[in-house]
Amino acid sequence: MKPASPCISVCVLDPPTGWCRGCARTLEEITDWMRYTPEQREEVWARLPARRLQLGTTNPEG
């Protein structure tokens, strides 16, 4: 399963953005993760740093 999931088991959606406050993914990205190709997963990973900045959170795994 490369790349690994960005999940850090802090599953709380941020109402204004719709992003998980733990991993910064959308609900769709979370539910579809297992079906994503490695390229799609890389695309999601690439979006997460900017989202984390907006959320004011950090993820030690990412």
mmCIF file of the N, C-alpha and C atoms, coordinates in Angstrom:
data_MODEL
# 
_entry.id   MODEL 
# 
loop_
_atom_site.group_PDB 
_atom_site.id 
_atom_site.type_symbol 
_atom_site.label_atom_id 
_atom_site.label_alt_id 
_atom_site.label_comp_id 
_atom_site.label_asym_id 
_atom_site.label_entity_id 
_atom_site.label_seq_id 
_atom_site.pdbx_PDB_ins_code 
_atom_site.Cartn_x 
_atom_site.Cartn_y 
_atom_site.Cartn_z 
_atom_site.occupancy 
_atom_site.B_iso_or_equiv 
_atom_site.pdbx_formal_charge 
_atom_site.auth_seq_id 
_atom_site.auth_comp_id 
_atom_site.auth_asym_id 
_atom_site.auth_atom_id 
_atom_site.pdbx_PDB_model_num 
ATOM 1   N N  . MET A 1 1  ? 0.833   -1.183 0.000  1.00 0.00 ? 1  MET A N  1 
ATOM 2   C CA . MET A 1 1  ? 0.000   0.000  0.000  1.00 0.00 ? 1  MET A CA 1 
ATOM 3   C C  . MET A 1 1  ? 0.881   1.252  0.000  1.00 0.00 ? 1  MET A C  1 
ATOM 4   N N  . LYS A 1 2  ? 1.545   1.509  -1.083 1.00 0.00 ? 2  LYS A N  1 
ATOM 5   C CA . LYS A 1 2  ? 2.396   2.687  -1.174 1.00 0.00 ? 2  LYS A CA 1 
ATOM 6   C C  . LYS A 1 2  ? 1.674   3.767  -1.939 1.00 0.00 ? 2  LYS A C  1 
ATOM 7   N N  . PRO A 1 3  ? 1.805   4.999  -1.585 1.00 0.00 ? 3  PRO A N  1 
ATOM 8   C CA . PRO A 1 3  ? 2.294   5.464  -0.303 1.00 0.00 ? 3  PRO A CA 1 
ATOM 9   C C  . PRO A 1 3  ? 1.300   5.168  0.810  1.00 0.00 ? 3  PRO A C  1 
ATOM 10  N N  . ALA A 1 4  ? 1.816   5.144  2.020  1.00 0.00 ? 4  ALA A N  1 
ATOM 11  C CA . ALA A 1 4  ? 0.999   4.845  3.187  1.00 0.00 ? 4  ALA A CA 1 
ATOM 12  C C  . ALA A 1 4  ? -0.053  5.923  3.411  1.00 0.00 ? 4  ALA A C  1 
ATOM 13  N N  . SER A 1 5  ? -1.073  5.552  4.129  1.00 0.00 ? 5  SER A N  1 
ATOM 14  C CA . SER A 1 5  ? -2.128  6.491  4.471  1.00 0.00 ? 5  SER A CA 1 
ATOM 15  C C  . SER A 1 5  ? -1.598  7.570  5.407  1.00 0.00 ? 5  SER A C  1 
ATOM 16  N N  . PRO A 1 6  ? -2.058  8.810  5.237  1.00 0.00 ? 6  PRO A N  1 
ATOM 17  C CA . PRO A 1 6  ? -1.654  9.887  6.131  1.00 0.00 ? 6  PRO A CA 1 
ATOM 18  C C  . PRO A 1 6  ? -2.436  9.896  7.448  1.00 0.00 ? 6  PRO A C  1 
ATOM 19  N N  . CYS A 1 7  ? -3.320  8.941  7.654  1.00 0.00 ? 7  CYS A N  1 
ATOM 20  C CA . CYS A 1 7  ? -4.150  8.899  8.849  1.00 0.00 ? 7  CYS A CA 1 
ATOM 21  C C  . CYS A 1 7  ? -3.295  8.818  10.115 1.00 0.00 ? 7  CYS A C  1 
ATOM 22  N N  . ILE A 1 8  ? -3.657  9.655  11.105 1.00 0.00 ? 8  ILE A N  1 
ATOM 23  C CA . ILE A 1 8  ? -2.974  9.612  12.404 1.00 0.00 ? 8  ILE A CA 1 
ATOM 24  C C  . ILE A 1 8  ? -3.976  9.318  13.526 1.00 0.00 ? 8  ILE A C  1 
ATOM 25  N N  . SER A 1 9  ? -5.141  8.791  13.149 1.00 0.00 ? 9  SER A N  1 
ATOM 26  C CA . SER A 1 9  ? -6.195  8.393  14.099 1.00 0.00 ? 9  SER A CA 1 
ATOM 27  C C  . SER A 1 9  ? -6.737  9.561  14.917 1.00 0.00 ? 9  SER A C  1 
ATOM 28  N N  . VAL A 1 10 ? -6.795  10.723 14.310 1.00 0.00 ? 10 VAL A N  1 
ATOM 29  C CA . VAL A 1 10 ? -7.463  11.891 14.887 1.00 0.00 ? 10 VAL A CA 1 
ATOM 30  C C  . VAL A 1 10 ? -8.539  12.270 13.878 1.00 0.00 ? 10 VAL A C  1 
ATOM 31  N N  . CYS A 1 11 ? -9.665  11.611 13.957 1.00 0.00 ? 11 CYS A N  1 
ATOM 32  C CA . CYS A 1 11 ? -10.691 11.720 12.915 1.00 0.00 ? 11 CYS A CA 1 
ATOM 33  C C  . CYS A 1 11 ? -11.799 12.685 13.323 1.00 0.00 ? 11 CYS A C  1 
ATOM 34  N N  . VAL A 1 12 ? -11.570 13.963 13.016 1.00 0.00 ? 12 VAL A N  1 
ATOM 35  C CA . VAL A 1 12 ? -12.524 15.023 13.309 1.00 0.00 ? 12 VAL A CA 1 
ATOM 36  C C  . VAL A 1 12 ? -12.567 15.932 12.097 1.00 0.00 ? 12 VAL A C  1 
ATOM 37  N N  . LEU A 1 13 ? -13.751 16.075 11.497 1.00 0.00 ? 13 LEU A N  1 
ATOM 38  C CA . LEU A 1 13 ? -13.861 16.949 10.334 1.00 0.00 ? 13 LEU A CA 1 
ATOM 39  C C  . LEU A 1 13 ? -13.983 18.406 10.756 1.00 0.00 ? 13 LEU A C  1 
ATOM 40  N N  . ASP A 1 14 ? -13.254 19.263 10.070 1.00 0.00 ? 14 ASP A N  1 
ATOM 41  C CA . ASP A 1 14 ? -13.307 20.694 10.273 1.00 0.00 ? 14 ASP A CA 1 
ATOM 42  C C  . ASP A 1 14 ? -14.484 21.224 9.457  1.00 0.00 ? 14 ASP A C  1 
ATOM 43  N N  . PRO A 1 15 ? -15.547 21.737 10.100 1.00 0.00 ? 15 PRO A N  1 
ATOM 44  C CA . PRO A 1 15 ? -16.740 22.148 9.354  1.00 0.00 ? 15 PRO A CA 1 
ATOM 45  C C  . PRO A 1 15 ? -16.502 23.169 8.241  1.00 0.00 ? 15 PRO A C  1 
ATOM 46  N N  . PRO A 1 16 ? -15.708 24.225 8.457  1.00 0.00 ? 16 PRO A N  1 
ATOM 47  C CA . PRO A 1 16 ? -15.547 25.202 7.371  1.00 0.00 ? 16 PRO A CA 1 
ATOM 48  C C  . PRO A 1 16 ? -14.875 24.647 6.112  1.00 0.00 ? 16 PRO A C  1 
ATOM 49  N N  . THR A 1 17 ? -13.912 23.721 6.288  1.00 0.00 ? 17 THR A N  1 
ATOM 50  C CA . THR A 1 17 ? -13.162 23.225 5.132  1.00 0.00 ? 17 THR A CA 1 
ATOM 51  C C  . THR A 1 17 ? -13.623 21.856 4.659  1.00 0.00 ? 17 THR A C  1 
ATOM 52  N N  . GLY A 1 18 ? -14.178 21.053 5.578  1.00 0.00 ? 18 GLY A N  1 
ATOM 53  C CA . GLY A 1 18 ? -14.534 19.679 5.241  1.00 0.00 ? 18 GLY A CA 1 
ATOM 54  C C  . GLY A 1 18 ? -13.349 18.736 5.300  1.00 0.00 ? 18 GLY A C  1 
ATOM 55  N N  . TRP A 1 19 ? -12.218 19.218 5.817  1.00 0.00 ? 19 TRP A N  1 
ATOM 56  C CA . TRP A 1 19 ? -11.012 18.400 5.907  1.00 0.00 ? 19 TRP A CA 1 
ATOM 57  C C  . TRP A 1 19 ? -10.906 17.788 7.295  1.00 0.00 ? 19 TRP A C  1 
ATOM 58  N N  . CYS A 1 20 ? -10.323 16.603 7.358  1.00 0.00 ? 20 CYS A N  1 
ATOM 59  C CA . CYS A 1 20 ? -10.049 15.971 8.638  1.00 0.00 ? 20 CYS A CA 1 
ATOM 60  C C  . CYS A 1 20 ? -8.967  16.784 9.353  1.00 0.00 ? 20 CYS A C  1 
ATOM 61  N N  . ARG A 1 21 ? -9.179  17.076 10.625 1.00 0.00 ? 21 ARG A N  1 
ATOM 62  C CA . ARG A 1 21 ? -8.181  17.855 11.380 1.00 0.00 ? 21 ARG A CA 1 
ATOM 63  C C  . ARG A 1 21 ? -6.942  17.027 11.681 1.00 0.00 ? 21 ARG A C  1 
ATOM 64  N N  . GLY A 1 22 ? -7.035  15.706 11.596 1.00 0.00 ? 22 GLY A N  1 
ATOM 65  C CA . GLY A 1 22 ? -5.871  14.857 11.829 1.00 0.00 ? 22 GLY A CA 1 
ATOM 66  C C  . GLY A 1 22 ? -4.986  14.706 10.604 1.00 0.00 ? 22 GLY A C  1 
ATOM 67  N N  . CYS A 1 23 ? -5.596  14.356 9.472  1.00 0.00 ? 23 CYS A N  1 
ATOM 68  C CA . CYS A 1 23 ? -4.797  14.060 8.275  1.00 0.00 ? 23 CYS A CA 1 
ATOM 69  C C  . CYS A 1 23 ? -4.965  15.070 7.143  1.00 0.00 ? 23 CYS A C  1 
ATOM 70  N N  . ALA A 1 24 ? -5.941  15.961 7.267  1.00 0.00 ? 24 ALA A N  1 
ATOM 71  C CA . ALA A 1 24 ? -6.209  17.022 6.287  1.00 0.00 ? 24 ALA A CA 1 
ATOM 72  C C  . ALA A 1 24 ? -6.803  16.518 4.977  1.00 0.00 ? 24 ALA A C  1 
ATOM 73  N N  . ARG A 1 25 ? -7.298  15.284 4.976  1.00 0.00 ? 25 ARG A N  1 
ATOM 74  C CA . ARG A 1 25 ? -7.970  14.779 3.772  1.00 0.00 ? 25 ARG A CA 1 
ATOM 75  C C  . ARG A 1 25 ? -9.467  15.094 3.822  1.00 0.00 ? 25 ARG A C  1 
ATOM 76  N N  . THR A 1 26 ? -10.088 15.091 2.644  1.00 0.00 ? 26 THR A N  1 
ATOM 77  C CA . THR A 1 26 ? -11.535 15.216 2.561  1.00 0.00 ? 26 THR A CA 1 
ATOM 78  C C  . THR A 1 26 ? -12.158 13.869 2.906  1.00 0.00 ? 26 THR A C  1 
ATOM 79  N N  . LEU A 1 27 ? -13.441 13.878 3.187  1.00 0.00 ? 27 LEU A N  1 
ATOM 80  C CA . LEU A 1 27 ? -14.137 12.624 3.467  1.00 0.00 ? 27 LEU A CA 1 
ATOM 81  C C  . LEU A 1 27 ? -14.044 11.685 2.268  1.00 0.00 ? 27 LEU A C  1 
ATOM 82  N N  . GLU A 1 28 ? -14.150 12.232 1.068  1.00 0.00 ? 28 GLU A N  1 
ATOM 83  C CA . GLU A 1 28 ? -14.026 11.422 -0.150 1.00 0.00 ? 28 GLU A CA 1 
ATOM 84  C C  . GLU A 1 28 ? -12.637 10.789 -0.247 1.00 0.00 ? 28 GLU A C  1 
ATOM 85  N N  . GLU A 1 29 ? -11.609 11.567 0.024  1.00 0.00 ? 29 GLU A N  1 
ATOM 86  C CA . GLU A 1 29 ? -10.245 11.034 -0.035 1.00 0.00 ? 29 GLU A CA 1 
ATOM 87  C C  . GLU A 1 29 ? -10.030 9.932  0.993  1.00 0.00 ? 29 GLU A C  1 
ATOM 88  N N  . ILE A 1 30 ? -10.642 10.088 2.154  1.00 0.00 ? 30 ILE A N  1 
ATOM 89  C CA . ILE A 1 30 ? -10.515 9.073  3.201  1.00 0.00 ? 30 ILE A CA 1 
ATOM 90  C C  . ILE A 1 30 ? -11.220 7.787  2.777  1.00 0.00 ? 30 ILE A C  1 
ATOM 91  N N  . THR A 1 31 ? -12.453 7.909  2.318  1.00 0.00 ? 31 THR A N  1 
ATOM 92  C CA . THR A 1 31 ? -13.224 6.709  1.983  1.00 0.00 ? 31 THR A CA 1 
ATOM 93  C C  . THR A 1 31 ? -12.719 6.017  0.723  1.00 0.00 ? 31 THR A C  1 
ATOM 94  N N  . ASP A 1 32 ? -12.131 6.760  -0.204 1.00 0.00 ? 32 ASP A N  1 
ATOM 95  C CA . ASP A 1 32 ? -11.658 6.169  -1.453 1.00 0.00 ? 32 ASP A CA 1 
ATOM 96  C C  . ASP A 1 32 ? -10.185 5.758  -1.419 1.00 0.00 ? 32 ASP A C  1 
ATOM 97  N N  . TRP A 1 33 ? -9.486  6.020  -0.317 1.00 0.00 ? 33 TRP A N  1 
ATOM 98  C CA . TRP A 1 33 ? -8.044  5.788  -0.238 1.00 0.00 ? 33 TRP A CA 1 
ATOM 99  C C  . TRP A 1 33 ? -7.646  4.392  -0.713 1.00 0.00 ? 33 TRP A C  1 
ATOM 100 N N  . MET A 1 34 ? -8.348  3.367  -0.289 1.00 0.00 ? 34 MET A N  1 
ATOM 101 C CA . MET A 1 34 ? -7.985  1.985  -0.636 1.00 0.00 ? 34 MET A CA 1 
ATOM 102 C C  . MET A 1 34 ? -8.132  1.711  -2.135 1.00 0.00 ? 34 MET A C  1 
ATOM 103 N N  . ARG A 1 35 ? -8.969  2.475  -2.816 1.00 0.00 ? 35 ARG A N  1 
ATOM 104 C CA . ARG A 1 35 ? -9.176  2.297  -4.262 1.00 0.00 ? 35 ARG A CA 1 
ATOM 105 C C  . ARG A 1 35 ? -8.222  3.142  -5.103 1.00 0.00 ? 35 ARG A C  1 
ATOM 106 N N  . TYR A 1 36 ? -7.582  4.118  -4.480 1.00 0.00 ? 36 TYR A N  1 
ATOM 107 C CA . TYR A 1 36 ? -6.688  5.003  -5.220 1.00 0.00 ? 36 TYR A CA 1 
ATOM 108 C C  . TYR A 1 36 ? -5.453  4.258  -5.720 1.00 0.00 ? 36 TYR A C  1 
ATOM 109 N N  . THR A 1 37 ? -4.995  4.680  -6.883 1.00 0.00 ? 37 THR A N  1 
ATOM 110 C CA . THR A 1 37 ? -3.726  4.177  -7.405 1.00 0.00 ? 37 THR A CA 1 
ATOM 111 C C  . THR A 1 37 ? -2.599  4.858  -6.624 1.00 0.00 ? 37 THR A C  1 
ATOM 112 N N  . PRO A 1 38 ? -1.387  4.338  -6.708 1.00 0.00 ? 38 PRO A N  1 
ATOM 113 C CA . PRO A 1 38 ? -0.270  5.027  -6.051 1.00 0.00 ? 38 PRO A CA 1 
ATOM 114 C C  . PRO A 1 38 ? -0.132  6.483  -6.515 1.00 0.00 ? 38 PRO A C  1 
ATOM 115 N N  . GLU A 1 39 ? -0.396  6.750  -7.776 1.00 0.00 ? 39 GLU A N  1 
ATOM 116 C CA . GLU A 1 39 ? -0.301  8.118  -8.293 1.00 0.00 ? 39 GLU A CA 1 
ATOM 117 C C  . GLU A 1 39 ? -1.356  9.020  -7.648 1.00 0.00 ? 39 GLU A C  1 
ATOM 118 N N  . GLN A 1 40 ? -2.573  8.510  -7.500 1.00 0.00 ? 40 GLN A N  1 
ATOM 119 C CA . GLN A 1 40 ? -3.629  9.288  -6.866 1.00 0.00 ? 40 GLN A CA 1 
ATOM 120 C C  . GLN A 1 40 ? -3.292  9.569  -5.401 1.00 0.00 ? 40 GLN A C  1 
ATOM 121 N N  . ARG A 1 41 ? -2.709  8.589  -4.732 1.00 0.00 ? 41 ARG A N  1 
ATOM 122 C CA . ARG A 1 41 ? -2.310  8.783  -3.337 1.00 0.00 ? 41 ARG A CA 1 
ATOM 123 C C  . ARG A 1 41 ? -1.221  9.843  -3.227 1.00 0.00 ? 41 ARG A C  1 
ATOM 124 N N  . GLU A 1 42 ? -0.278  9.831  -4.141 1.00 0.00 ? 42 GLU A N  1 
ATOM 125 C CA . GLU A 1 42 ? 0.769   10.859 -4.152 1.00 0.00 ? 42 GLU A CA 1 
ATOM 126 C C  . GLU A 1 42 ? 0.164   12.240 -4.354 1.00 0.00 ? 42 GLU A C  1 
ATOM 127 N N  . GLU A 1 43 ? -0.848  12.335 -5.211 1.00 0.00 ? 43 GLU A N  1 
ATOM 128 C CA . GLU A 1 43 ? -1.515  13.614 -5.445 1.00 0.00 ? 43 GLU A CA 1 
ATOM 129 C C  . GLU A 1 43 ? -2.169  14.126 -4.164 1.00 0.00 ? 43 GLU A C  1 
ATOM 130 N N  . VAL A 1 44 ? -2.815  13.219 -3.430 1.00 0.00 ? 44 VAL A N  1 
ATOM 131 C CA . VAL A 1 44 ? -3.432  13.612 -2.167 1.00 0.00 ? 44 VAL A CA 1 
ATOM 132 C C  . VAL A 1 44 ? -2.355  14.080 -1.194 1.00 0.00 ? 44 VAL A C  1 
ATOM 133 N N  . TRP A 1 45 ? -1.296  13.289 -1.043 1.00 0.00 ? 45 TRP A N  1 
ATOM 134 C CA . TRP A 1 45 ? -0.194  13.660 -0.144 1.00 0.00 ? 45 TRP A CA 1 
ATOM 135 C C  . TRP A 1 45 ? 0.345   15.049 -0.491 1.00 0.00 ? 45 TRP A C  1 
ATOM 136 N N  . ALA A 1 46 ? 0.423   15.371 -1.773 1.00 0.00 ? 46 ALA A N  1 
ATOM 137 C CA . ALA A 1 46 ? 0.967   16.663 -2.200 1.00 0.00 ? 46 ALA A CA 1 
ATOM 138 C C  . ALA A 1 46 ? 0.073   17.827 -1.772 1.00 0.00 ? 46 ALA A C  1 
ATOM 139 N N  . ARG A 1 47 ? -1.224  17.593 -1.632 1.00 0.00 ? 47 ARG A N  1 
ATOM 140 C CA . ARG A 1 47 ? -2.155  18.655 -1.225 1.00 0.00 ? 47 ARG A CA 1 
ATOM 141 C C  . ARG A 1 47 ? -2.163  18.894 0.281  1.00 0.00 ? 47 ARG A C  1 
ATOM 142 N N  . LEU A 1 48 ? -1.711  17.941 1.063  1.00 0.00 ? 48 LEU A N  1 
ATOM 143 C CA . LEU A 1 48 ? -1.872  18.010 2.514  1.00 0.00 ? 48 LEU A CA 1 
ATOM 144 C C  . LEU A 1 48 ? -1.090  19.118 3.217  1.00 0.00 ? 48 LEU A C  1 
ATOM 145 N N  . PRO A 1 49 ? 0.151   19.410 2.854  1.00 0.00 ? 49 PRO A N  1 
ATOM 146 C CA . PRO A 1 49 ? 0.861   20.480 3.583  1.00 0.00 ? 49 PRO A CA 1 
ATOM 147 C C  . PRO A 1 49 ? 0.143   21.831 3.547  1.00 0.00 ? 49 PRO A C  1 
ATOM 148 N N  . ALA A 1 50 ? -0.375  22.216 2.414  1.00 0.00 ? 50 ALA A N  1 
ATOM 149 C CA . ALA A 1 50 ? -1.087  23.494 2.312  1.00 0.00 ? 50 ALA A CA 1 
ATOM 150 C C  . ALA A 1 50 ? -2.365  23.469 3.146  1.00 0.00 ? 50 ALA A C  1 
ATOM 151 N N  . ARG A 1 51 ? -3.039  22.340 3.149  1.00 0.00 ? 51 ARG A N  1 
ATOM 152 C CA . ARG A 1 51 ? -4.256  22.219 3.951  1.00 0.00 ? 51 ARG A CA 1 
ATOM 153 C C  . ARG A 1 51 ? -3.926  22.307 5.437  1.00 0.00 ? 51 ARG A C  1 
ATOM 154 N N  . ARG A 1 52 ? -2.845  21.649 5.843  1.00 0.00 ? 52 ARG A N  1 
ATOM 155 C CA . ARG A 1 52 ? -2.459  21.693 7.256  1.00 0.00 ? 52 ARG A CA 1 
ATOM 156 C C  . ARG A 1 52 ? -2.125  23.119 7.692  1.00 0.00 ? 52 ARG A C  1 
ATOM 157 N N  . LEU A 1 53 ? -1.508  23.867 6.812  1.00 0.00 ? 53 LEU A N  1 
ATOM 158 C CA . LEU A 1 53 ? -1.230  25.269 7.123  1.00 0.00 ? 53 LEU A CA 1 
ATOM 159 C C  . LEU A 1 53 ? -2.521  26.043 7.361  1.00 0.00 ? 53 LEU A C  1 
ATOM 160 N N  . GLN A 1 54 ? -3.496  25.822 6.512  1.00 0.00 ? 54 GLN A N  1 
ATOM 161 C CA . GLN A 1 54 ? -4.789  26.485 6.658  1.00 0.00 ? 54 GLN A CA 1 
ATOM 162 C C  . GLN A 1 54 ? -5.488  26.061 7.938  1.00 0.00 ? 54 GLN A C  1 
ATOM 163 N N  . LEU A 1 55 ? -5.359  24.763 8.291  1.00 0.00 ? 55 LEU A N  1 
ATOM 164 C CA . LEU A 1 55 ? -5.994  24.264 9.499  1.00 0.00 ? 55 LEU A CA 1 
ATOM 165 C C  . LEU A 1 55 ? -5.230  24.662 10.757 1.00 0.00 ? 55 LEU A C  1 
ATOM 166 N N  . GLY A 1 56 ? -3.967  25.015 10.590 1.00 0.00 ? 56 GLY A N  1 
ATOM 167 C CA . GLY A 1 56 ? -3.138  25.332 11.744 1.00 0.00 ? 56 GLY A CA 1 
ATOM 168 C C  . GLY A 1 56 ? -2.714  24.079 12.498 1.00 0.00 ? 56 GLY A C  1 
ATOM 169 N N  . THR A 1 57 ? -2.598  22.972 11.767 1.00 0.00 ? 57 THR A N  1 
ATOM 170 C CA . THR A 1 57 ? -2.200  21.707 12.372 1.00 0.00 ? 57 THR A CA 1 
ATOM 171 C C  . THR A 1 57 ? -0.929  21.194 11.710 1.00 0.00 ? 57 THR A C  1 
ATOM 172 N N  . THR A 1 58 ? -0.323  20.235 12.348 1.00 0.00 ? 58 THR A N  1 
ATOM 173 C CA . THR A 1 58 ? 0.831   19.572 11.773 1.00 0.00 ? 58 THR A CA 1 
ATOM 174 C C  . THR A 1 58 ? 0.628   18.074 11.904 1.00 0.00 ? 58 THR A C  1 
ATOM 175 N N  . ASN A 1 59 ? 1.311   17.326 11.073 1.00 0.00 ? 59 ASN A N  1 
ATOM 176 C CA . ASN A 1 59 ? 1.249   15.870 11.113 1.00 0.00 ? 59 ASN A CA 1 
ATOM 177 C C  . ASN A 1 59 ? 2.679   15.359 11.137 1.00 0.00 ? 59 ASN A C  1 
ATOM 178 N N  . PRO A 1 60 ? 3.102   14.774 12.245 1.00 0.00 ? 60 PRO A N  1 
ATOM 179 C CA . PRO A 1 60 ? 4.484   14.302 12.322 1.00 0.00 ? 60 PRO A CA 1 
ATOM 180 C C  . PRO A 1 60 ? 4.812   13.207 11.325 1.00 0.00 ? 60 PRO A C  1 
ATOM 181 N N  . GLU A 1 61 ? 3.812   12.531 10.783 1.00 0.00 ? 61 GLU A N  1 
ATOM 182 C CA . GLU A 1 61 ? 4.047   11.462 9.830  1.00 0.00 ? 61 GLU A CA 1 
ATOM 183 C C  . GLU A 1 61 ? 4.334   12.013 8.434  1.00 0.00 ? 61 GLU A C  1 
ATOM 184 N N  . GLY A 1 62 ? 3.867   13.229 8.132  1.00 0.00 ? 62 GLY A N  1 
ATOM 185 C CA . GLY A 1 62 ? 3.958   13.772 6.789  1.00 0.00 ? 62 GLY A CA 1 
ATOM 186 C C  . GLY A 1 62 ? 5.077   14.714 6.657  1.00 0.00 ? 62 GLY A C  1 
# 
